[in-house]
Amino acid sequence: MPYQPNDLLSRHFEESGHDLISKVEEQLKLISPNSPNIPIYRDMILTVLRMAQEDHNRWNAKITLQALRELEQAFRVLEQFKGRRKVTVFGSARTPMEHPLYSMARELGAALARSDMMVITGAGGGIMAAAHEGAGLTHSLGFNITLPFEQHANPTVDGTTNLLPFHFFFTRKLFFVKEADALVLCPGGFGTLDEALEVLTLIQTGKSPLVPVVLLDAPGGKFWQGALDFIHQQLEENGYILPTDMKLVRLVYSVEEAVEHINQFYSNFHSSRWLKHQFLIRMNHTLNDRALEHMQEAFADLCLSDHFHQHAHTGEAHDEAEFSHLVRLVFNFNARNHGRLRELVDYINLPENWTPSKPQVQQRTRESSKVT
């Protein structure tokens, strides 16, 4: 998201007669003189100072402090795993070891690790323990929540630096989605259903980048099919969602299909972001002329104006230099139909639509694909 300076916040302290802005900036420049983020940190500090000035409620101050601490700790710990693709796996903590889904989750963790992807779970038992067991510690991250029950971390991540404890659900939920290059949801209870609907809502509204969302069930299982039937019959048929919104999720009945679906998503698509009013998709391969011409008509409904444009990195402001080797597909996205955007991604991932090129170097295949 683009940074917007808070002029109202600055004027508040100027009108109050407090010379805080220059003092805050002076201290920040002493701590981090070359940081391009000083204006952001300044506004963060001024926000806290305004809370202190008003001093309305101790509980509000404690919530803010705890949330900031959790965010800072998580950012710091997860920095060491930057550049590695990660898949968040949800499912019931109460799934017993003898259940077929437990074996599938363990197999899923192992398959994701073989594809050099890390497995993120809530660090509990059941599906979470199975996925981490299959992946092993090197490929596991656990985001644990402090609860009066079911809060103990599973043996794979317990007591390790790969485990992050959270007090608040909302900060924990943020990192489940923020760090995920894909999500796999196994059958579960209220928590699993909550995560499934929240993730789909975030992607559908553009609040979270487009990533694969996979519903994994045992062969013959009816858990997710029953949920999809309800969505089709009650949400889609009543016009509460767009028909293409269903493209945001894929139901599979095998681990192989789940992992293949994730790998296919990143076969050409790398990442996406907004640059001012234009939507930018980074790609590993250039699209050929035939595919680009077909796209202009087949996906014209995604464009508010103009057409799709493909070009190499041109040093766009605020675009990460580490991705300068990637091709850009740029257009004026209507920001409305993310299901159709998913169809566009599927189209650019078809190898027949690529211009033949040399294979990517191994180092670049390990770069983070979750960029906004």
URMO-V687485 format. One record per helix or strand of 3 or more residues. SS is the DSSP state (H for helix, E for strand). FROM is the first residue (numbers start at 1). TO is the last residue. If there is no record, write none. Layout:
BEGIN
ss: [SS,SS]
from: [FROM,FROM]
to: [TO,TO]
END
This chain:
BEGIN
ss: [H,H,H,H,E,H,E,H,H,E,E,H,E,H,E,H,H,E,H,E,E,H,H,E,H,E,H,H,H]
from: [7,21,38,58,86,100,118,127,137,140,163,169,182,190,212,223,243,250,255,269,278,289,300,309,321,327,338,351,362]
to: [15,31,54,81,90,114,121,135,139,145,166,178,186,204,216,236,248,252,265,275,283,298,302,311,323,331,348,353,365]
END
